[in-house]
Amino acid sequence: MNTLRFDVFGRKVLVVASNNGWVTFNVGSEGKRRSAPDIVIPPDLPESEISQYLDDLCHEWATEQHPHVKQIE
């Protein structure tokens, strides 16, 4: 499975490809992950567009310290 990691305005988010599309998780500071039901990515969205989609979906989380969505690792 394909796994993508993002810094979404200072919050760590894991996006995992599954047979049914994309599954999202919040990642805590200790590395534990929990489901992110508030981040729903359309199953047919190409991997190359996920970063922009997260930016559009979660823009309310932006702060001066964390103004962007960045793919990490």
C-alpha positions in Angstrom: 0.0 0.0 0.0 1.1 3.5 -0.7 1.5 5.7 2.4 1.9 9.5 2.2 2.9 11.8 5.1 1.9 15.4 5.3 2.3 18.4 7.6 -1.1 20.0 7.3 -0.7 23.4 8.8 1.3 22.0 11.7 -0.7 18.8 12.1 0.8 15.5 11.1 -1.5 13.5 8.7 -1.0 10.1 7.2 -2.8 9.2 4.0 -2.9 5.6 3.1 -4.1 4.1 -0.2 -6.6 1.3 0.3 -8.8 -0.8 -2.0 -11.6 1.7 -1.4 -9.6 4.9 -1.9 -7.8 6.9 0.6 -7.8 6.5 4.4 -6.5 9.3 6.7 -5.0 9.3 10.1 -3.9 11.9 12.6 -0.4 11.2 13.9 0.4 12.2 17.5 3.7 13.5 18.8 4.4 10.0 20.1 3.9 8.5 16.6 0.6 6.8 17.4 -2.1 7.2 14.8 -5.8 7.6 15.0 -8.5 7.8 12.4 -9.1 11.2 10.9 -12.8 11.1 10.1 -12.9 14.9 9.4 -10.4 14.5 6.5 -12.2 12.6 3.7 -10.4 12.3 0.4 -12.3 11.4 -2.7 -11.4 7.8 -3.7 -10.7 8.8 -7.3 -8.4 11.8 -6.4 -4.9 11.2 -7.9 -2.0 11.1 -5.5 -0.4 14.1 -7.2 -3.4 16.3 -6.1 -3.7 15.2 -2.5 -1.5 18.0 -1.1 -3.6 20.7 -2.8 -6.8 19.0 -1.7 -5.7 19.0 1.9 -4.7 22.7 1.6 -8.2 23.5 0.3 -10.0 21.3 2.8 -8.1 22.3 5.9 -7.2 25.9 5.2 -8.9 27.0 8.5 -6.0 25.4 10.4 -3.5 27.7 8.9 -1.5 29.9 11.2 1.4 32.3 10.9 3.8 29.6 12.1 2.2 26.9 9.8 0.9 28.6 6.6 1.2 25.7 4.2 0.6 22.0 3.6 3.8 20.1 3.0 4.4 16.5 2.0 7.1 15.1 4.3 9.5 12.2 3.9 
